[in-house]
């Protein structure tokens, strides 16, 4: 089994994983992982949950190796506020994990959440369990797959996972977290987009039943056509993220992509992965050597289980955003120490009253000496507070002057930039049209209508093969990613009077 206990005296006997968004929980006990009907308070349970990617913000920072270890946490907090532009007046839950590097500087991935958002999610859970040991950012749940050697740690992997409330793309390289981003295609949003597309609200249970059991291979033509349109948008968005990651992190390629959802594998996504991404996709379904009573269990529940094992072995291996720790043992609590100290004092005082009487006099003398020292320090403190107050007033006046000068500078800078763009960077549309025409002709795609408005072009396309549409879109996206903000084909339909396919292509230029 994956869990190796450090000691036979460990109080943790079971692992409980909880999805705070759906309320579904599982317990791992006696090598069986099964759903829990109800959460209860039990100090032998290790409680783990996760926070969606959309509910956190992340960044990566570099820190000099010369900084002492005891100062690292403070430096990371300062860097988080600077890099992410956090409000200095607010307090955030900040945690980090170090990236394994050999350079002159240490690298850290920082994960930040708002305490109010965490409380809204986890306080109802804490009411039942009294504590939460571990809250993992969802993108880091994949890390144990490499540590347990379920996946090779010498490749670049992309993970796409759809939950009811979030859908996010995560990239790992050489077993290390690299980048993650949420996309607006959670299962709930896909359902809403489907209803909007057909113009009516369908039964939610029927919709998810078709998506889970038949997916994009459904024989229902109404579902199939709409699913094709929605998932075309999904994979165009994923392709944009992969292009960005490869450019930003200097990746040559993505070796493998895994796609899954909390309701089970979605049939037919591999065709889209190959057409839009040029990658063969695998189901997000791994053999964890853990028994379960269900035909399918949300994979994030399994990943929380593996993360719990890792965290119990090495707390520095994972980011923990939990601010709901379990209560310490009686002897370590302030109340317990007070009771023990009081009992001991009473016992000793009955046996040695003279010793404590002398001790009382000694304490009075110490209090008198400390009072004198406190008065002196208070006077010195007040002096420095006055100096600080004067300096803050001066700083405020200077800040106001700096703001006025900065606003003036920004205004002039924007005006000069605008003039320069108009004189130097103006782009002739005739050149754009020539390039598009050449590339469309290269893929045997014809244009029977073209319309432009500012930086947006609409082209009505004709082709004998609908695959040529996706090929030319992928070619344009890869070739002109630095010139195109968005490229999308609104719809594809077959002309009933001929063998040609029609499509309306939208291109938004930078």
N, C-alpha and C positions, 0 to 999 in steps of 0.2 A: 504494500500500500504506500501511497505517497507520503503520508504523515509519519514522521519518526519522532516520538516523544523524547524530549531532552532528559526527563527524569520521571521515575515512577511516582514521584510525589506531586506531579502536576495536577492542578485542580481542574484543568480543561479536559473534558471527556468527549464532548460532542461539538460539532461545528454546525451553526445555523446560518443559512444564507437568506437574505431578504431583499426582494425587489420593492423598494419603497414607493415606486410609481404605480405598481399594480397591486401591492399588498400581498403578493404570493411569496411564500417562504418554504424552505426545504431544510431538512435535518440530516446530517451524516452521522450515522451511529451503527456500530457493528458491521462496517463495510457496506452499508446500504444507504443510498441517498434517496429520500422520499419526501413528498410534500407534507407540510405541517398544517393541521387544521387550525391551530391557534397558538399564538406566541405566549410564552409565560416567562416569569422571572426564575432563572436558575443559574447560579454562579458557575456551574460546571459547563455551561454553554459558551462557546466563542461566537459572538454575533458579528456578522459581516454584511455589508451592503455596498452599493456602488452609486455614484452620481453621474448623471448623463453628461455627455460631452458638451451639450448646449448650455449646461448650467455652470460651466467653469470657463475660465480664460487661462491661456497658457503662453509661455514665452521661454526662450533659452538665453541664459546669460553666461558670461565668462568671468572668472575670478582668479586673481593671482594666486599661485601656489604658496606665496610667502605669507599670506594672511593666516594668522593663528586659527586653529580649529574652533576655539571657543567663540570666535568672532564671526564665523561663517553664517550662522542663522541671522544675525543682525544685518550683515551685508546683503544677504539674499532678500530680506524684507525691504531694504532700501532700494535694491535693484528692481524688485517687483513693482514698487510704486513708480519708479522712474521709467522703466521700459513700457509698462502698460498704461501709464498716465492715470493711475488710481487717485481718487479723491483723498487728499491728505487728512481731511476731517473725519473720514470714515475708517473703521477697523475691518479688516478682511481676514479670512482664514487662508493662510498661506503655507504651502508645504512644497518640498522639492525632492528630487532624486538626482544623484550625480551620474554623469555619462562617463563611461570608461574611455579615457583618452590618455595619451602619453605626451601631450604638448606642454608648452610652458605655462598654460593656464588651465584651470579646472573648469569643466562645463557642467551646468545644472539645468535640468528642465524644471520650471516653476509652474505650479498649479494653484490657481486662486479661485475662491468662492466667496460669495457674500453670506455672512452668518445668518441673515434674515431668511435667505432662500433655503439654507440647510435646515434651519429650525422649522420652517413650514413643512419640509419633507419628513424630517426625522424625529421631531418631538412627539408626534402620535406614536411612532414606533418605540421611542424611549419610555413612554408611559407604560408600555406593556413589558418591556425587557429590562427597564431601569438603567441600561447602559448599552453602548454600541462600541465594540472593540475596534472595528476597522471599517472605514469608508474609502473605497478605492475609486479614483477617476476612471471612467469606463475605458478610455484608450489604453490604460496600463494593465487591464485584465488579461491581455494577450501575453504578457511577459513570461508567466509560468510555462507557457507552451514550449519555450526555448529551454528554460531551466530543466524541465522534465524530459527534454530531448524528444518531444512530440513533433517539433518542427526543427529543421536544420538552421543553425545560427550563422550560416555563411552566405545567406541569400537575402534579397529584398522582397518582402511580402506586403501585399495590400489586403486589408480586411474591410469588408463592407457589411454592416449589420443594421437591420431594420427592427426597431422596437416600436411599441405602440405610441410612444411620445417623442422618439428621436430616431434619426438615421444618421450614421456617421461613418466617415472614411478614415482609416488609420493606416499609416505606413511604418513598417519596421525595416531596419537594415542591420544585418549581422547580429540579430537578436536584440537590438537596441531600439527603443521608441524613437521615432523621427518626427512625425507630424500627424495631426488629426484635425478634421473639420466636419462639422455637422452640415447636412444638406436637408432641404425642406421637402423630404419625402418619407416622413415617418409613416407607419401603417395607417395611422389616423388621417394624415394629410393625403395619402394615396386614395383612401376611401372618399374624402371630401372632393379631391380632384376628379374622381370617377363620376360622382353625383353631379358635379358642376358640368362635366363634359357632356353627359347625356341629358342634362336638363331636368332631372328628377331625383328624388331621394329613394335609393333602393334599400331593401332590408339589409341591415348591417351583418347579421349572422350569415345570411346567404352569400353576401359579398366575400366575407373572409373564408367561408367554406369553399367557394370556387377558387379563390387565390391559393389556399393551402393545398387543396386536393388536385387541382388541374393546372393552376398557374397560367402561363402564357400559351400553353398547349390546349386550352379549353376548346371544346367543340361548339360552345355558344359564341356565335359570330359577334354579337353585341359586346360581350365581355372581351373577346379576343382583340377586336379593333381598338377599343379604348385602352386596354392594357398595353398594346403595342405602342400607342402614342405616349402614354405616361412613362413607360420604361425607356422609351427612346430619350425622353428628357432626362431621366435618371442617369443614363449612361453618358450622355453628352456632358452632364455636370461632373460625373466621376472622371471623365477624360480630361476636362479642364483642370481638375485638382491634380491628377497624375502629371500633366504637363508642367504645372507650377512646381510640384515637388521635385521632379527630375531636373528642372532648371535651377531651383533655389538651393538644392542640396547636392547638385552635381552627380545625380544618379544616372548610370548608363541605361538601365532598364529595370522594370519590375519583373521578377522571376515568376511569381505566381499570385493569383488573386483568389481570396476566399469570400464567398457571399452567403449570408444566412439571415434568418429572422427569428424572433422569439416564438413565432408560431410554427416554425419548421421550414425546410428548404422550399424555395419557389421554383417550380418546374419551368424550364425554358430559358433561364437567364444566361446559360452558357453561350447560346447563339448570339445574344446581344453583346456579351463580353468579347467574343471573337470579332464581331462586325465593327463595333465602336472602339474597342480598346486594343484589338489585335492580341488578346490574351485568353488562354484557356482558363476557365474558372472552375473552382472546386467548391463543393458544398461545405459550409461551415459546420462540420460535424465530425468530431474527433473521438477516438477510442480512449477514454479516460480510465479504463479498468475499474469503473465504479458501477455497482449494481443499482438499478432504478426500477420502480414499479410502473413507470409510464412509457408509452410508445415513443414519445418525444419530450425532452426536457429542454427548456430555454438554455441555450449554451452559455449565457452569461451567468446562470446559476452554477454551472460546473466550474466556470473560470473563477467565480468568487470562492468556491471551495478550494481550488488549487492555490489561489492567492492567500487564503487563510493559512494553509500549510506553510507557504513560503514565509509569511510574516511572522508566524510563531517560531520559525527557525532563525530568522534574521530580520529584525524590525527595520533595519536601514535599507532593505531590498525594495521596499514599496513606499509610495506616497500614501499617507494616512490623513484624511481631512476630518476625522472624527473629533468632535469637541464634547463627546458624551462618555467619558471614561467610567469604568466600573469603580465602585467604592473600594478603598483600600481595606485590608484586613483590620480587625478590631484593634490590634496592638499598634497599627500604623495610623489609625485615625486620631485626630486631635482630641475628640471626646473620649476615645479609649485610653489614650495616654494620660488625659486629665484624671479619669477615674482610677487608673492604675497608680498614678502619682499620689492622688489624694489618699487612696487606701494605704499605700506604703507610708505616707507621711503620718497618717493617724496611728498606724501600728508602731512606727518608730517613736512618735511623740509620747505615746503611752509608756514606752520603755525607757526613753532617754529625754525627759522633759527639760533637764538643765542644758543639754546640748542645743536644743532648739531655741531655748531662751537666749543663749549666747548668740546663736545664729541670727536671731531677730535683731539684736543690737548691731551686729555686723552689717546686716542689710540696711538698717536705718542710717548707719554711717556712709554706706555706699550710695544710698539714695541722696543724701545731703551733698556728697561730692559731685555726683552726676548732675544734680540740680544746678550747682554753680557752673559746671562745664556747659550745660545746656543753655543757660542764660548768656554766656559769652558767645557761643556759637550762633544763637538767635540774633544777637546784635550784629555779628559779622554777616550772617545770611541776609538780614534786612538791608545792609549796606550794598551788597551785590545785587539784590533785587532791584534797588533803586537805579543802580548803574545799568542793569539790563533793560529796565523800563525806558530809560533815556535813549539807549541804543535802538530799541524797537521803534521808538517814535522817529528817530532819524532814518531808520531803514524804511519806514512807511512812506516818508516824504520822498526818499530816493526811488522807491518802487513806483510811485505815482509819476515821477519824472520819466523813469525808464519806460513806463507804459505809453506815455504820450509820444516819446521818441520812437518806440517800437511800432505803434500804430501808424505814425507818419512814414517810417521806413517800409512797413508792409504795403502801405498804399502805393508808394512810389515803385516798389519792387513788382507788385502785381501789374501796374500800368506798363512798366518797361517790358515785362514778360509778355504781356498781351500784344504790345507793338511788335516785339521780336517775332512772336509766333505768326502774326499776320504777314510780316515781311519775309520771313525765312522758311517757316514750316508749313505754309499753305500748300495743300496737296491738290493737284489737278485731278478732277474726277475722271477725265478722259483716260488717264493712265490706269486708274483702278478698273474702269470698264474693260480696257484692253487686256489687263491681266486676268480678270474673271472670265472673259470670253475665251481666252487662250486655254485656261485650265478646264473650263466646261467642255470645250471642243476635244481636249485631250482624253476626257472620259466619255466621249460620245453622248454628252448631255446637251440638249438644245434649249434655247430661250425663245419663247414666243411673246413675252411681255416683260418690260423692265420699268420699274418705278423707283425714284429716289426722293428722299425727304431729309434735308440736312445730312447727317452721317449715317442714315439708314437706307439700305437698298432692299427692294423686293423684286425677286425674279421668278417668273412663272416658267417652270422647267418641264421638258418632255424627254422621255427616254424609253427605250424598248425593254429595259430591265430596271426594276426598282432598286436593286443592289447598287447600281451605279450612283444613285443619289447619296447613299451612305458612304461610298468610296470617295466621291468628290468632296463631301463634307469633311471627312477625316483628313483628306489630303490638305484642304484649305486650313483646317484647324491646326494641323501640325506645321505647315509651311509658313502661315501668316499669324501665328499666335501673338506676335508682338504688334500686329496692326489691327487685329480684330477683337472687339470686346465680346461679341456674341455672334454665333452662327447657328441657325436652327431651321429645320424644315417644318413648316406649319402643319402640313398634311400631305399624305401620299394616297392617291386613288387611281384606279385603272379606268381609262376611257372606255365606256361600254361599246363605242362605235369603232374602236380600233384596238390594236395590240399595244398601244403606248400607255405609259404611266405618267400621271401628272403630279407635280409637286410645287408648293409655294415656298421658296427659300428666302429667309430673312437674314441679312448680314448687317451687323452694327459695327461701324469702324471707330477706331480710337480717335 
